[in-house]
Amino acid sequence: MAAPDFRQLPWIVPYKDILAVAGTDCVELIETTNCYGGAAWARYHYSQTSPLIVSSRSLGSTTRYLIKVGTSHLKLRASVSAGGIESVELSQNAVKVTYAGLGGGGVGATMCRALARDVIDYDLTPAGGSKMSRGTLTLPKRSRIIIGVDDTDTKEEGATWSLVNNIAAKVDSKALRYVSHAIVQLYPVKAKTKNCVATVVEFASLNDGKPIKKFKKLLEDLSLSDKTGMAVLKSFSAERLLSYGDAARSGEVSHSAAIEAADAAGVEVCLEGRGIIGAIAALPFFSQSDTSVKLDESLQEESL
């Protein structure tokens, strides 16, 4: 499709990205905005209006909507419930999402979102002024890949959280979009470097395995430690690892317990140094950056 004329209109604020990560009967829509105020308005109204939306939350400049596949009739009302998501359709390789909105909310629901980087195609009604507008976006169907890493530094230098972020940025591509980063506070064991944290990064993938191999190679080349652990989970949810993750955040766990948890959840162990204990523990806390950094209050005195 040719570049749309509406791109140059002075009231259009294009979204940076809209990524559709698909589960079996639901989709997580990850929208990256150029205007947080507009995204906050949309999150409030969409959550009020759309029965298909299970949950919504903001993480940095992104808004994440967990949405059931299906169609619902929206009862739009100005100022109260002025926009929403009407339908989500899954096919083999694509996801179609239909948005609707009133007035300026219709501009966001249609033209602003149509310009997002991951959009394959769109079908829009006229928007702006006092109109009720509707827009259907076609997006690539992506899957989730989560990578946990621990123990890349030494007592003298290095920092795992920043190294992992930089590696994730290097492998970011159309095929493997870097979505989120979280530092995960673990139980402060004696073998820690200092703060005893692991790092988990999340990607939205078009099922290209090459960037994961590149991630591992960069980690092997750049890590300062010979105890580095790297674990990969290709799954919409990491819930099966939550009990193990909680155990590693509240007490010391063994290497064998880590490998047992990984095997049960289908985790690929890429680097099996001592850090694999924390790398696997970090996986279920992907995209929970504000809460995963906290040490349990009952352990704070103990860690001093």
C-alpha positions as CSV (number, residue, x, y, z in Angstrom):
1,M,0.0,0.0,0.0
2,A,1.3,3.5,-0.9
3,A,2.2,5.9,1.9
4,P,-1.1,7.4,3.1
5,D,-1.8,11.1,2.6
6,F,-2.9,11.5,6.2
7,R,0.7,10.9,7.4
8,Q,1.4,14.7,7.0
9,L,-1.7,15.9,8.8
10,P,-0.6,18.1,11.8
11,W,-2.8,16.2,14.3
12,I,-1.5,12.7,13.5
13,V,0.9,11.1,16.1
14,P,2.1,7.8,14.7
15,Y,2.6,4.9,17.1
16,K,6.1,3.5,17.0
17,D,5.2,-0.2,17.1
18,I,2.2,-2.4,17.6
19,L,3.2,-6.0,18.2
20,A,0.8,-8.9,18.4
21,V,2.0,-11.9,20.5
22,A,-0.4,-14.7,20.0
23,G,-1.4,-17.4,22.5
24,T,-3.9,-20.2,21.8
25,D,-7.1,-18.2,22.4
26,C,-5.7,-14.8,23.3
27,V,-3.3,-12.1,22.1
28,E,-1.1,-9.7,23.9
29,L,-1.0,-6.5,22.1
30,I,2.1,-4.4,22.8
31,E,1.8,-0.8,21.7
32,T,4.8,1.6,21.8
33,T,3.7,5.2,21.8
34,N,5.2,8.5,20.8
35,C,2.7,10.3,23.1
36,Y,2.2,8.9,26.5
37,G,-0.8,11.1,27.2
38,G,-2.7,9.6,24.2
39,A,-1.8,6.1,25.2
40,A,-3.0,6.7,28.8
41,W,-6.3,8.0,27.5
42,A,-6.7,4.9,25.3
43,R,-5.8,2.5,28.0
44,Y,-8.4,4.0,30.4
45,H,-11.2,4.1,27.8
46,Y,-10.4,0.8,26.1
47,S,-10.3,-1.0,29.5
48,Q,-13.7,0.6,30.4
49,T,-15.3,-0.3,27.1
50,S,-14.0,-3.5,25.7
51,P,-15.2,-6.9,27.1
52,L,-12.5,-8.7,25.2
53,I,-9.7,-7.0,27.2
54,V,-8.7,-9.2,30.1
55,S,-6.1,-6.8,31.5
56,S,-4.0,-3.8,30.6
57,R,-0.9,-2.2,32.0
58,S,1.8,0.3,31.1
59,L,5.5,-0.6,31.0
60,G,7.8,2.2,30.1
61,S,6.6,3.7,26.8
62,T,4.5,0.6,26.0
63,T,0.9,-0.3,26.8
64,R,0.2,-4.0,27.0
65,Y,-3.3,-5.4,26.4
66,L,-4.2,-9.0,27.1
67,I,-7.2,-9.7,24.8
68,K,-9.4,-12.6,24.2
69,V,-9.9,-13.7,20.5
70,G,-13.4,-12.8,19.3
71,T,-15.8,-10.0,18.6
72,S,-17.9,-7.8,20.9
73,H,-20.2,-4.9,20.3
74,L,-18.9,-1.7,21.8
75,K,-21.2,0.8,23.4
76,L,-19.2,4.0,22.9
77,R,-20.1,7.1,25.0
78,A,-18.3,10.4,24.8
79,S,-16.0,11.2,27.7
80,V,-16.8,8.0,29.6
81,S,-16.1,5.1,27.2
82,A,-15.0,6.8,24.0
83,G,-12.9,4.1,22.4
84,G,-12.1,0.4,22.5
85,I,-11.1,-2.8,20.7
86,E,-14.0,-4.5,18.9
87,S,-12.4,-7.7,17.6
88,V,-9.3,-9.8,17.4
89,E,-8.9,-12.5,14.7
90,L,-6.1,-15.1,14.5
91,S,-5.0,-16.8,11.3
92,Q,-1.9,-18.9,10.6
93,N,0.5,-16.0,10.1
94,A,-1.5,-12.8,11.0
95,V,-3.6,-11.1,13.6
96,K,-6.3,-8.7,12.7
97,V,-7.4,-6.1,15.4
98,T,-10.3,-3.8,15.0
99,Y,-10.3,-0.5,17.0
100,A,-13.1,2.1,17.3
101,G,-13.3,5.5,18.8
102,L,-15.1,8.8,19.0
103,G,-13.7,12.2,18.0
104,G,-10.0,12.5,18.6
105,G,-10.1,8.9,20.0
106,G,-11.1,7.8,16.6
107,V,-8.0,9.5,15.1
108,G,-5.9,7.4,17.5
109,A,-7.8,4.3,16.8
110,T,-7.3,4.6,13.1
111,M,-4.7,6.8,11.4
112,C,-2.2,7.0,14.3
113,R,-2.1,3.3,14.8
114,A,-2.0,2.5,11.0
115,L,1.4,4.2,10.8
116,A,3.0,1.8,13.4
117,R,6.1,0.0,12.2
118,D,4.7,-3.6,12.4
119,V,1.4,-3.0,10.5
120,I,1.1,-5.0,7.3
121,D,-2.2,-3.5,6.1
122,Y,-5.1,-1.5,7.4
123,D,-8.7,-0.6,6.6
124,L,-9.9,2.7,8.0
125,T,-13.0,4.8,8.1
126,P,-12.8,8.6,8.0
127,A,-11.8,10.0,11.4
128,G,-11.6,13.4,13.3
129,G,-14.0,16.0,14.4
130,S,-17.0,14.4,16.0
131,K,-17.0,11.2,13.9
132,M,-17.2,7.6,15.2
133,S,-14.3,5.9,13.5
134,R,-13.2,2.3,13.1
135,G,-9.9,0.8,11.9
136,T,-8.7,-2.8,11.3
137,L,-5.0,-3.4,11.4
138,T,-3.3,-6.5,10.1
139,L,-0.2,-7.5,12.1
140,P,2.3,-10.3,11.9
141,K,1.5,-13.1,14.3
142,R,4.4,-13.2,16.7
143,S,5.4,-15.6,19.5
144,R,7.2,-14.9,22.7
145,I,10.8,-15.8,23.5
146,I,12.2,-15.1,27.0
147,I,15.9,-15.3,27.9
148,G,17.2,-15.4,31.4
149,V,20.9,-14.6,32.2
150,D,22.9,-14.6,35.4
151,D,26.5,-14.4,36.5
152,T,28.4,-12.5,33.7
153,D,30.5,-10.2,36.0
154,T,33.3,-10.6,38.5
155,K,34.2,-9.0,41.8
156,E,36.3,-6.5,39.9
157,E,34.1,-5.4,37.0
158,G,31.0,-5.9,34.9
159,A,27.2,-5.7,35.3
160,T,24.8,-8.4,34.0
161,W,21.7,-6.1,33.7
162,S,23.4,-3.7,31.3
163,L,25.4,-6.3,29.3
164,V,22.2,-8.2,28.7
165,N,20.3,-5.1,27.6
166,N,23.1,-4.2,25.2
167,I,23.2,-7.7,23.7
168,A,19.4,-7.7,23.3
169,A,19.6,-4.4,21.5
170,K,22.2,-5.8,19.2
171,V,20.0,-8.8,18.2
172,D,16.8,-6.7,17.9
173,S,15.5,-7.0,14.3
174,K,12.2,-7.3,12.4
175,A,12.3,-11.0,13.1
176,L,13.0,-10.7,16.8
177,R,11.8,-7.5,18.4
178,Y,13.3,-6.6,21.8
179,V,10.2,-5.9,24.0
180,S,11.2,-5.8,27.7
181,H,13.9,-6.0,30.3
182,A,13.6,-6.8,34.0
183,I,16.1,-7.1,36.8
184,V,15.1,-9.9,39.1
185,Q,16.1,-9.8,42.8
186,L,17.1,-13.3,44.0
187,Y,17.8,-14.5,47.5
188,P,21.3,-13.2,48.5
189,V,23.4,-16.3,48.5
190,K,27.0,-16.3,49.5
191,A,28.2,-17.0,46.0
192,K,26.7,-13.7,44.7
193,T,28.9,-11.0,43.1
194,K,27.2,-8.3,45.2
195,N,23.4,-7.6,44.7
196,C,22.4,-11.2,43.7
197,V,20.2,-10.3,40.8
198,A,19.5,-12.0,37.5
199,T,18.2,-10.5,34.3
200,V,15.4,-11.5,31.9
201,V,14.7,-10.0,28.5
202,E,11.6,-10.6,26.3
203,F,11.3,-10.8,22.5
204,A,8.4,-10.9,20.1
205,S,9.5,-13.4,17.4
206,L,8.6,-14.3,13.9
207,N,10.1,-17.8,14.6
208,D,13.6,-17.1,13.3
209,G,16.1,-19.0,15.5
210,K,19.2,-17.2,14.2
211,P,19.1,-14.2,16.5
212,I,19.0,-16.5,19.5
213,K,22.2,-18.1,18.4
214,K,23.7,-14.6,17.9
215,F,22.6,-13.7,21.5
216,K,24.3,-16.7,22.9
217,K,27.5,-16.1,20.9
218,L,27.7,-12.4,22.0
219,L,27.1,-13.5,25.6
220,E,29.9,-16.1,25.5
221,D,32.2,-13.5,23.9
222,L,31.4,-10.6,26.3
223,S,30.8,-12.3,29.6
224,L,33.6,-11.8,32.1
225,S,32.7,-14.9,34.1
226,D,33.1,-18.6,33.4
227,K,30.0,-19.3,35.5
228,T,27.5,-17.7,33.2
229,G,24.0,-19.2,32.9
230,M,21.6,-18.6,29.9
231,A,18.1,-20.1,29.7
232,V,15.6,-19.7,26.8
233,L,11.8,-20.3,27.0
234,K,9.7,-20.1,23.9
235,S,6.2,-19.8,25.4
236,F,3.3,-17.4,25.7
237,S,3.4,-17.9,29.5
238,A,6.1,-18.7,32.0
239,E,3.6,-19.5,34.8
240,R,4.9,-23.1,35.2
241,L,8.2,-21.7,36.5
242,L,6.7,-19.4,39.0
243,S,7.0,-21.7,42.1
244,Y,10.7,-22.3,41.3
245,G,11.2,-18.5,40.7
246,D,9.6,-17.7,44.0
247,A,11.8,-20.3,45.8
248,A,14.9,-18.7,44.3
249,R,13.7,-15.3,45.5
250,S,13.0,-16.4,49.0
251,G,15.8,-19.0,49.7
252,E,18.8,-20.8,48.3
253,V,18.0,-23.4,45.7
254,S,20.2,-26.1,44.1
255,H,21.5,-26.6,40.6
256,S,19.6,-29.8,40.3
257,A,16.4,-28.1,41.3
258,A,17.0,-25.5,38.6
259,I,17.5,-28.1,35.9
260,E,14.5,-30.1,37.1
261,A,12.3,-27.0,36.9
262,A,13.7,-26.2,33.4
263,D,13.0,-29.7,32.1
264,A,9.4,-29.6,33.4
265,A,8.7,-26.3,31.7
266,G,10.4,-26.9,28.4
267,V,13.3,-24.4,29.0
268,E,16.3,-24.7,26.8
269,V,19.5,-24.5,28.8
270,C,22.1,-22.7,26.6
271,L,24.9,-22.0,29.1
272,E,25.0,-24.2,32.2
273,G,27.3,-22.4,34.5
274,R,26.4,-21.6,38.2
275,G,24.4,-18.7,36.9
276,I,21.8,-21.1,35.4
277,I,20.1,-21.2,38.8
278,G,19.3,-17.5,38.6
279,A,18.8,-17.4,34.8
280,I,15.9,-19.9,35.1
281,A,14.5,-18.2,38.2
282,A,14.3,-14.9,36.3
283,L,12.1,-16.3,33.4
284,P,8.7,-16.1,35.0
285,F,9.2,-12.4,36.0
286,F,9.6,-11.1,32.4
287,S,8.0,-7.7,31.9
288,Q,7.4,-7.2,35.6
289,S,10.3,-4.7,36.0
290,D,8.7,-2.7,38.8
291,T,8.0,-5.6,41.1
292,S,10.8,-8.1,40.3
293,V,13.5,-5.7,41.7
294,K,12.1,-6.0,45.3
295,L,13.6,-8.3,47.9
296,D,11.0,-9.8,50.3
297,E,10.7,-7.5,53.4
298,S,11.3,-10.5,55.7
299,L,14.8,-11.0,54.1
300,Q,15.9,-7.4,54.1
301,E,17.5,-7.5,57.6
302,E,19.1,-10.8,56.7
303,S,20.8,-9.4,53.6
304,L,22.6,-6.5,55.4
